[in-house]
Amino acid sequence: MISADAAGTWVLGDTTVNRMGFGSMRLTPCRDTSIAVKVVRRAVELGVNHIDTAAFYFSPGGILDVGDGPVRYAAELIRAALTPYPRGLVLATKVGPVALPSGEWTVAETAAQLRAQVEENLRRLGVDRLDVVNLRLTRRGGSVAERWAALAEMRQEGLIRHLGLSNATLDQVDEASAIAPVVGVQNSFALDLRRDHDLVRECAARGIAFVPFFAIAGPRREAGATTDHDEAVRKVAAAHGATPQQVRLAWTLHQGPNVLAIPGTGSEEHLIENVAAGGLRLTAGDLAALS
């Protein structure tokens, strides 16, 4: 069986991780938490050592706004599945969006609000220090200096090892980098969602990881994987004996050595398929057809 190391590696901050990781957003809809726990454990068994999460990944409600029953937090499911955490595992989380009791959303803007979110992530994951904290921006553009400086201060305190940005522009990366190092940029990016094509390469030139989300879902975003695939995707998939979703993931990884995939799923079957996509080698002809 193909493991996550087939995708190659990248040094994220100070830790070498396999470029095929795992996103936890879709762990929470199912009321049977044992299924999610099994998926997370299986991911690590398959060599995944970079897991993405956020305190605002929860169901019912949450970013997906689905599910029923008691509230289930992705971070707590990860904690239940993996503590004591294996050595070399990088847990990346996010701060920024805040779910209010009313079901509406707001954004953490002040140092105190960001600290509260960092502390919530520490508590839900059950750790003393967060490996990577991504500042999730709700708008592309505008200053990040005040919020980034607040996170940089928490990094100096030892609550955070590394900092990244999410949904960011190059100007925001530049502004943040002048205050504290940026180890990763986590933006939406896919075969049919390429607005940050140039940013991928600029990050590579600077030694910054580019971590695309919605690599499989594309423009469907939170709605999840599509079954409406371009004919070129279907042809490449057929030629390799792969699924269209695997081709989408493989294309993503082919965009640069700094690209770290974090496909999310609550299904062990889909997890195995996603990890196997890291071993799919597209030819120059394939890439030309897909572009």
C-alpha beads as a LAMMPS data file, in Angstrom:
LAMMPS data file: protein, C-alpha beads

291 atoms
290 bonds

1 atom types
1 bond types

-500.0 500.0 xlo xhi
-500.0 500.0 ylo yhi
-500.0 500.0 zlo zhi

Masses

1 110.0

Atoms # bond

1 1 1 0.000 0.000 0.000
2 1 1 1.285 3.475 -0.906
3 1 1 2.204 5.631 2.083
4 1 1 2.433 9.393 2.520
5 1 1 6.196 9.488 1.961
6 1 1 5.605 8.688 -1.729
7 1 1 4.775 12.388 -2.170
8 1 1 8.231 13.486 -1.025
9 1 1 9.118 15.744 1.883
10 1 1 9.454 19.390 2.862
11 1 1 10.960 21.052 5.931
12 1 1 8.087 22.883 7.588
13 1 1 9.640 25.256 10.079
14 1 1 12.151 22.901 11.655
15 1 1 10.490 19.540 10.993
16 1 1 10.607 17.389 7.879
17 1 1 7.086 16.386 6.906
18 1 1 5.670 14.265 4.127
19 1 1 4.087 16.468 1.477
20 1 1 0.865 14.440 1.643
21 1 1 -0.866 15.504 4.834
22 1 1 -4.380 15.408 6.205
23 1 1 -7.073 18.021 6.780
24 1 1 -9.465 17.501 9.681
25 1 1 -12.373 19.773 8.670
26 1 1 -14.544 16.841 7.541
27 1 1 -14.014 14.677 10.631
28 1 1 -16.863 16.098 12.674
29 1 1 -20.212 15.599 10.825
30 1 1 -20.655 11.942 11.849
31 1 1 -22.116 11.425 15.349
32 1 1 -20.096 8.197 15.725
33 1 1 -16.778 9.700 16.814
34 1 1 -15.089 6.289 16.748
35 1 1 -15.100 6.527 12.940
36 1 1 -13.217 9.829 12.991
37 1 1 -10.746 8.493 15.549
38 1 1 -10.084 5.479 13.335
39 1 1 -9.512 7.698 10.273
40 1 1 -6.983 9.879 12.092
41 1 1 -5.084 6.880 13.410
42 1 1 -5.076 5.323 9.958
43 1 1 -3.674 8.524 8.480
44 1 1 -0.694 8.366 10.819
45 1 1 -0.258 4.649 10.117
46 1 1 -0.029 5.584 6.420
47 1 1 2.811 8.006 7.139
48 1 1 0.932 11.282 7.461
49 1 1 2.857 13.546 9.824
50 1 1 1.263 16.913 9.009
51 1 1 -2.331 17.387 10.161
52 1 1 -4.315 20.572 9.689
53 1 1 -7.075 21.616 12.078
54 1 1 -8.770 24.591 13.727
55 1 1 -10.806 25.193 16.866
56 1 1 -13.664 26.339 14.628
57 1 1 -13.835 22.922 12.955
58 1 1 -16.792 21.430 14.788
59 1 1 -20.242 19.937 14.238
60 1 1 -23.112 20.540 14.524
61 1 1 -22.760 24.037 13.175
62 1 1 -19.168 25.083 12.644
63 1 1 -17.619 25.957 9.329
64 1 1 -19.519 23.187 7.494
65 1 1 -22.798 23.893 9.315
66 1 1 -23.863 20.233 9.241
67 1 1 -24.561 17.396 11.651
68 1 1 -26.634 16.902 14.777
69 1 1 -26.197 15.625 18.307
70 1 1 -23.516 16.688 20.798
71 1 1 -20.862 19.124 19.575
72 1 1 -17.768 17.386 18.218
73 1 1 -14.477 19.292 17.774
74 1 1 -11.905 18.126 15.228
75 1 1 -9.052 19.082 17.540
76 1 1 -10.483 16.958 20.330
77 1 1 -10.962 14.020 17.975
78 1 1 -7.300 14.308 16.972
79 1 1 -6.335 14.403 20.629
80 1 1 -8.447 11.319 21.387
81 1 1 -6.945 9.457 18.436
82 1 1 -3.276 10.262 18.850
83 1 1 -2.270 11.160 22.403
84 1 1 0.430 10.613 23.349
85 1 1 1.316 12.269 20.055
86 1 1 3.908 10.454 17.932
87 1 1 7.294 12.076 17.613
88 1 1 7.706 14.161 14.466
89 1 1 3.987 14.865 14.038
90 1 1 3.197 18.482 13.118
91 1 1 -0.217 19.796 14.103
92 1 1 -1.112 23.010 12.313
93 1 1 -4.102 25.016 13.472
94 1 1 -5.736 28.337 12.687
95 1 1 -6.947 31.429 14.485
96 1 1 -9.111 34.274 13.227
97 1 1 -12.748 33.253 12.675
98 1 1 -14.900 32.980 15.810
99 1 1 -18.240 31.171 16.001
100 1 1 -20.685 33.003 18.267
101 1 1 -23.340 31.184 20.358
102 1 1 -25.958 32.715 18.056
103 1 1 -24.504 30.785 15.119
104 1 1 -23.118 33.944 13.535
105 1 1 -19.418 34.477 12.873
106 1 1 -17.034 37.230 13.823
107 1 1 -13.260 37.681 13.657
108 1 1 -10.604 37.873 16.367
109 1 1 -8.928 41.234 15.857
110 1 1 -7.290 42.131 19.169
111 1 1 -4.333 40.564 20.935
112 1 1 -6.625 39.399 23.746
113 1 1 -9.025 37.726 21.307
114 1 1 -6.197 35.985 19.470
115 1 1 -4.679 34.814 22.749
116 1 1 -8.033 33.334 23.748
117 1 1 -8.092 31.382 20.494
118 1 1 -4.527 30.166 20.937
119 1 1 -5.376 29.005 24.445
120 1 1 -8.494 27.232 23.162
121 1 1 -6.393 25.375 20.584
122 1 1 -3.861 24.405 23.236
123 1 1 -6.646 23.077 25.447
124 1 1 -8.549 21.168 22.764
125 1 1 -5.395 19.577 21.346
126 1 1 -3.986 18.899 24.803
127 1 1 -0.544 20.391 24.174
128 1 1 1.683 22.980 25.835
129 1 1 2.824 24.524 22.560
130 1 1 1.253 24.685 19.109
131 1 1 3.467 23.524 16.235
132 1 1 2.054 25.908 13.616
133 1 1 -0.569 28.620 13.986
134 1 1 -1.973 30.065 10.765
135 1 1 -3.620 33.462 10.925
136 1 1 -6.778 32.880 8.879
137 1 1 -7.665 36.103 7.107
138 1 1 -11.261 36.743 6.109
139 1 1 -10.311 39.287 3.474
140 1 1 -7.463 39.321 1.001
141 1 1 -5.850 42.688 1.462
142 1 1 -5.308 45.080 4.312
143 1 1 -2.768 45.126 7.090
144 1 1 -1.936 42.064 9.170
145 1 1 0.758 43.783 11.231
146 1 1 -1.120 44.200 14.518
147 1 1 -2.506 40.665 14.598
148 1 1 0.762 39.144 13.390
149 1 1 2.738 41.027 16.046
150 1 1 0.386 39.668 18.723
151 1 1 0.965 36.111 17.509
152 1 1 4.704 36.754 17.256
153 1 1 4.686 37.772 20.908
154 1 1 3.006 34.482 21.835
155 1 1 5.640 32.727 19.781
156 1 1 8.331 34.444 21.836
157 1 1 6.545 33.270 24.990
158 1 1 6.799 29.676 23.781
159 1 1 3.097 29.063 23.142
160 1 1 3.683 28.718 19.390
161 1 1 6.603 27.245 17.449
162 1 1 5.891 28.606 13.977
163 1 1 3.515 31.016 12.265
164 1 1 1.764 30.948 8.912
165 1 1 -0.881 32.852 6.983
166 1 1 -4.102 31.630 5.411
167 1 1 -6.067 33.286 2.590
168 1 1 -3.216 35.752 2.154
169 1 1 -1.751 37.840 -0.636
170 1 1 1.945 38.365 -1.355
171 1 1 1.752 41.872 0.121
172 1 1 0.447 40.410 3.367
173 1 1 3.215 37.809 3.348
174 1 1 5.749 40.606 2.916
175 1 1 4.280 42.631 5.768
176 1 1 4.178 39.654 8.129
177 1 1 7.685 38.477 7.204
178 1 1 9.128 41.807 8.327
179 1 1 7.816 41.082 11.838
180 1 1 8.313 37.315 12.252
181 1 1 9.063 34.393 9.903
182 1 1 6.247 32.951 7.783
183 1 1 6.699 29.172 7.408
184 1 1 3.611 28.542 5.315
185 1 1 0.831 30.104 3.278
186 1 1 -2.430 28.181 3.303
187 1 1 -4.754 29.328 0.501
188 1 1 -7.511 27.833 -1.609
189 1 1 -5.903 26.430 -4.739
190 1 1 -6.863 23.698 -7.199
191 1 1 -6.760 22.627 -10.808
192 1 1 -9.780 24.853 -11.422
193 1 1 -9.015 27.455 -8.748
194 1 1 -5.650 28.929 -9.735
195 1 1 -5.680 32.558 -8.665
196 1 1 -2.519 32.025 -6.570
197 1 1 -0.478 30.321 -9.290
198 1 1 2.295 32.934 -9.042
199 1 1 2.231 32.954 -5.240
200 1 1 3.078 29.237 -5.168
201 1 1 6.322 29.938 -6.988
202 1 1 7.158 33.043 -4.988
203 1 1 6.745 31.077 -1.774
204 1 1 9.020 28.347 -3.148
205 1 1 11.695 30.924 -3.921
206 1 1 11.530 32.106 -0.304
207 1 1 11.506 28.645 1.252
208 1 1 7.893 29.017 2.376
209 1 1 5.471 26.097 2.203
210 1 1 2.329 26.584 0.142
211 1 1 -0.526 24.547 1.613
212 1 1 -3.582 24.459 -0.663
213 1 1 -7.006 23.699 0.651
214 1 1 -9.948 22.694 -1.570
215 1 1 -7.498 20.873 -3.884
216 1 1 -10.191 18.266 -4.520
217 1 1 -13.316 20.361 -4.011
218 1 1 -12.131 23.291 -6.120
219 1 1 -14.822 25.963 -6.573
220 1 1 -17.297 23.806 -4.591
221 1 1 -15.237 24.646 -1.503
222 1 1 -16.975 23.485 1.706
223 1 1 -19.562 21.579 -0.353
224 1 1 -16.906 18.942 -1.004
225 1 1 -15.629 16.825 -3.869
226 1 1 -17.293 17.183 -7.223
227 1 1 -18.254 14.385 -9.608
228 1 1 -18.368 16.799 -12.541
229 1 1 -14.812 16.424 -13.830
230 1 1 -13.257 17.981 -16.898
231 1 1 -12.713 15.559 -19.771
232 1 1 -8.953 16.081 -19.579
233 1 1 -8.996 15.017 -15.928
234 1 1 -10.987 11.907 -16.804
235 1 1 -8.589 10.962 -19.613
236 1 1 -5.499 11.363 -17.435
237 1 1 -7.169 9.373 -14.657
238 1 1 -8.043 6.547 -17.051
239 1 1 -4.491 6.457 -18.408
240 1 1 -3.072 6.000 -14.921
241 1 1 -5.779 3.747 -13.535
242 1 1 -6.550 6.462 -10.990
243 1 1 -9.606 8.395 -9.884
244 1 1 -10.213 12.002 -10.995
245 1 1 -9.800 13.087 -7.375
246 1 1 -6.368 11.462 -7.277
247 1 1 -5.395 13.281 -10.465
248 1 1 -6.453 16.583 -8.909
249 1 1 -4.275 15.894 -5.867
250 1 1 -1.336 14.743 -7.983
251 1 1 -1.588 17.884 -10.136
252 1 1 -1.527 19.975 -6.962
253 1 1 1.642 18.304 -5.703
254 1 1 3.273 18.759 -9.115
255 1 1 2.988 22.551 -8.805
256 1 1 6.132 22.862 -6.718
257 1 1 8.357 21.102 -4.184
258 1 1 6.994 23.396 -1.464
259 1 1 3.362 22.362 -1.993
260 1 1 1.910 20.383 0.914
261 1 1 -1.450 18.724 0.286
262 1 1 -3.980 18.439 3.117
263 1 1 -7.011 16.640 1.650
264 1 1 -9.714 16.144 4.226
265 1 1 -12.127 13.265 4.640
266 1 1 -14.084 11.366 7.245
267 1 1 -13.807 8.143 5.234
268 1 1 -10.988 5.628 5.618
269 1 1 -11.511 4.493 2.018
270 1 1 -11.080 8.030 0.687
271 1 1 -8.119 8.590 2.999
272 1 1 -6.285 5.627 1.467
273 1 1 -7.056 6.901 -2.042
274 1 1 -5.862 10.404 -1.182
275 1 1 -2.575 9.188 0.282
276 1 1 -2.005 6.959 -2.751
277 1 1 -2.307 10.037 -4.995
278 1 1 1.078 11.112 -3.630
279 1 1 2.640 8.304 -5.630
280 1 1 0.981 9.286 -8.903
281 1 1 3.575 10.692 -11.307
282 1 1 2.082 12.812 -14.061
283 1 1 3.943 13.138 -17.347
284 1 1 4.714 16.389 -19.122
285 1 1 1.930 15.482 -21.516
286 1 1 -0.500 14.968 -18.651
287 1 1 0.358 18.344 -17.145
288 1 1 0.012 20.056 -20.515
289 1 1 -3.415 18.492 -21.024
290 1 1 -4.545 19.518 -17.566
291 1 1 -3.331 23.080 -17.969

Bonds

1 1 1 2
2 1 2 3
3 1 3 4
4 1 4 5
5 1 5 6
6 1 6 7
7 1 7 8
8 1 8 9
9 1 9 10
10 1 10 11
11 1 11 12
12 1 12 13
13 1 13 14
14 1 14 15
15 1 15 16
16 1 16 17
17 1 17 18
18 1 18 19
19 1 19 20
20 1 20 21
21 1 21 22
22 1 22 23
23 1 23 24
24 1 24 25
25 1 25 26
26 1 26 27
27 1 27 28
28 1 28 29
29 1 29 30
30 1 30 31
31 1 31 32
32 1 32 33
33 1 33 34
34 1 34 35
35 1 35 36
36 1 36 37
37 1 37 38
38 1 38 39
39 1 39 40
40 1 40 41
41 1 41 42
42 1 42 43
43 1 43 44
44 1 44 45
45 1 45 46
46 1 46 47
47 1 47 48
48 1 48 49
49 1 49 50
50 1 50 51
51 1 51 52
52 1 52 53
53 1 53 54
54 1 54 55
55 1 55 56
56 1 56 57
57 1 57 58
58 1 58 59
59 1 59 60
60 1 60 61
61 1 61 62
62 1 62 63
63 1 63 64
64 1 64 65
65 1 65 66
66 1 66 67
67 1 67 68
68 1 68 69
69 1 69 70
70 1 70 71
71 1 71 72
72 1 72 73
73 1 73 74
74 1 74 75
75 1 75 76
76 1 76 77
77 1 77 78
78 1 78 79
79 1 79 80
80 1 80 81
81 1 81 82
82 1 82 83
83 1 83 84
84 1 84 85
85 1 85 86
86 1 86 87
87 1 87 88
88 1 88 89
89 1 89 90
90 1 90 91
91 1 91 92
92 1 92 93
93 1 93 94
94 1 94 95
95 1 95 96
96 1 96 97
97 1 97 98
98 1 98 99
99 1 99 100
100 1 100 101
101 1 101 102
102 1 102 103
103 1 103 104
104 1 104 105
105 1 105 106
106 1 106 107
107 1 107 108
108 1 108 109
109 1 109 110
110 1 110 111
111 1 111 112
112 1 112 113
113 1 113 114
114 1 114 115
115 1 115 116
116 1 116 117
117 1 117 118
118 1 118 119
119 1 119 120
120 1 120 121
121 1 121 122
122 1 122 123
123 1 123 124
124 1 124 125
125 1 125 126
126 1 126 127
127 1 127 128
128 1 128 129
129 1 129 130
130 1 130 131
131 1 131 132
132 1 132 133
133 1 133 134
134 1 134 135
135 1 135 136
136 1 136 137
137 1 137 138
138 1 138 139
139 1 139 140
140 1 140 141
141 1 141 142
142 1 142 143
143 1 143 144
144 1 144 145
145 1 145 146
146 1 146 147
147 1 147 148
148 1 148 149
149 1 149 150
150 1 150 151
151 1 151 152
152 1 152 153
153 1 153 154
154 1 154 155
155 1 155 156
156 1 156 157
157 1 157 158
158 1 158 159
159 1 159 160
160 1 160 161
161 1 161 162
162 1 162 163
163 1 163 164
164 1 164 165
165 1 165 166
166 1 166 167
167 1 167 168
168 1 168 169
169 1 169 170
170 1 170 171
171 1 171 172
172 1 172 173
173 1 173 174
174 1 174 175
175 1 175 176
176 1 176 177
177 1 177 178
178 1 178 179
179 1 179 180
180 1 180 181
181 1 181 182
182 1 182 183
183 1 183 184
184 1 184 185
185 1 185 186
186 1 186 187
187 1 187 188
188 1 188 189
189 1 189 190
190 1 190 191
191 1 191 192
192 1 192 193
193 1 193 194
194 1 194 195
195 1 195 196
196 1 196 197
197 1 197 198
198 1 198 199
199 1 199 200
200 1 200 201
201 1 201 202
202 1 202 203
203 1 203 204
204 1 204 205
205 1 205 206
206 1 206 207
207 1 207 208
208 1 208 209
209 1 209 210
210 1 210 211
211 1 211 212
212 1 212 213
213 1 213 214
214 1 214 215
215 1 215 216
216 1 216 217
217 1 217 218
218 1 218 219
219 1 219 220
220 1 220 221
221 1 221 222
222 1 222 223
223 1 223 224
224 1 224 225
225 1 225 226
226 1 226 227
227 1 227 228
228 1 228 229
229 1 229 230
230 1 230 231
231 1 231 232
232 1 232 233
233 1 233 234
234 1 234 235
235 1 235 236
236 1 236 237
237 1 237 238
238 1 238 239
239 1 239 240
240 1 240 241
241 1 241 242
242 1 242 243
243 1 243 244
244 1 244 245
245 1 245 246
246 1 246 247
247 1 247 248
248 1 248 249
249 1 249 250
250 1 250 251
251 1 251 252
252 1 252 253
253 1 253 254
254 1 254 255
255 1 255 256
256 1 256 257
257 1 257 258
258 1 258 259
259 1 259 260
260 1 260 261
261 1 261 262
262 1 262 263
263 1 263 264
264 1 264 265
265 1 265 266
266 1 266 267
267 1 267 268
268 1 268 269
269 1 269 270
270 1 270 271
271 1 271 272
272 1 272 273
273 1 273 274
274 1 274 275
275 1 275 276
276 1 276 277
277 1 277 278
278 1 278 279
279 1 279 280
280 1 280 281
281 1 281 282
282 1 282 283
283 1 283 284
284 1 284 285
285 1 285 286
286 1 286 287
287 1 287 288
288 1 288 289
289 1 289 290
290 1 290 291
